[in-house]
Amino acid sequence: MFIQFSKMHGLGNDFMVVDCVTQNVFFNNDNIRRLADRNTGIGFDQLLVVEAPYDPDLDFHYRIFNSDGTEVEQCGNGARCFASFVRHKGLTNKSKIAVSTSAGKISLQVEYDGQITVNMGVPELSPDKIPFRAKQQEKTYILRALESTVFCGAVSMGNPHCVTLVDDIEAAPLADLGHAIAHHERFPNRVNAGFMQVLSPDHAKLRVYERGVGETQACGTGACAAAVVGQLQGKLGQDVCIELPGGKLQISWRGPGTPVFMTGPATHVYDGQINI
Ligand SMILES: N[C@@H](CCC[C@H](N)C(=O)O)C(=O)O
């Protein structure tokens, strides 16, 4: 069966995007892993599947799958690419789009300069909602991983994140410590492991070892989580530039109980068709 898709990226975090409003496609763990393969498939960090809305107040529903085939709740860079995709494909001409993912509803605004602002919702800090095994909610948790003591923050942006502050982002041990944190038994659903170096109260550098993928060029929900943890730990202000290997995101958060806003680009690479 041939399907039409678009290849897109948000700061190098790359996606296969499929319109399942007009196409009927069945994805499973097997065909997702085959398509995600960078040598023998299309190659991507996440597959985004655009569907008709389940709720009359919404414009679309979309599903997110990591390259290892697992379905996940939220994707920040994916949300911006989703907004650009549905407009490019003529599925909507709205500049304000309401969409649900398995984590709930989010809203997106396409700005005049083509950048996209996403209301990513209120971050969840309560350990059992992340989920994270801890006696009580803290700004900083102590985690033992790979013989190291890690001082980290934990937050859910719909999906789980663990953020560790470091002095030198280039030297952050993502491949080993990032992998160990991502699979730590205190995160029962696994976790996205971010490492952040704060440069000033409005600027930080971040690298993320993503659950189900490995290190990516950028992680939108990771940038939101880093801004939240940095502010809670008193290192960052309310409006910050989070600089990832693939580029910069602007993140705004007014504190606990309020939503996080993320602004950044979405890039269309090419359209294609493939037999799955
Ligand atoms: N790249 C994403 C996050 C994708 C999902 C993540 N790997 C997870 O398993 O939760 C982003 O831009 O937020």
The ligand as an SDF file (V2000), in Angstrom:
LIG
                    3D

 13 12  0  0  0  0  0  0  0  0999 V2000
   10.9910   15.4620   20.3630 N   0  0  0  0  0  0  0  0  0  0  0  0
    9.8760   15.7040   21.1540 C   0  0  0  0  0  0  0  0  0  0  0  0
    9.4970   14.7190   22.2150 C   0  0  0  0  0  0  0  0  0  0  0  0
    9.0890   13.3920   21.6060 C   0  0  0  0  0  0  0  0  0  0  0  0
    8.5980   12.3700   22.6070 C   0  0  0  0  0  0  0  0  0  0  0  0
    9.6330   11.9020   23.5810 C   0  0  0  0  0  0  0  0  0  0  0  0
   10.7430   11.2140   22.9580 N   0  0  0  0  0  0  0  0  0  0  0  0
    8.9580   11.0030   24.6260 C   0  0  0  0  0  0  0  0  0  0  0  0
    9.1490    9.7670   24.5630 O   0  0  0  0  0  0  0  0  0  0  0  0
    8.2470   11.5170   25.4830 O   0  0  0  0  0  0  0  0  0  0  0  0
    9.6210   17.1600   21.4930 C   0  0  0  0  0  0  0  0  0  0  0  0
    9.9960   18.0210   20.6720 O   0  0  0  0  0  0  0  0  0  0  0  0
    8.9800   17.4380   22.4890 O   0  0  0  0  0  0  0  0  0  0  0  0
  1  2  1  0
  2  3  1  0
  2 11  1  0
  3  4  1  0
  4  5  1  0
  5  6  1  0
  6  7  1  0
  6  8  1  0
  8  9  2  0
  8 10  1  0
 11 12  2  0
 11 13  1  0
M  END
$$$$
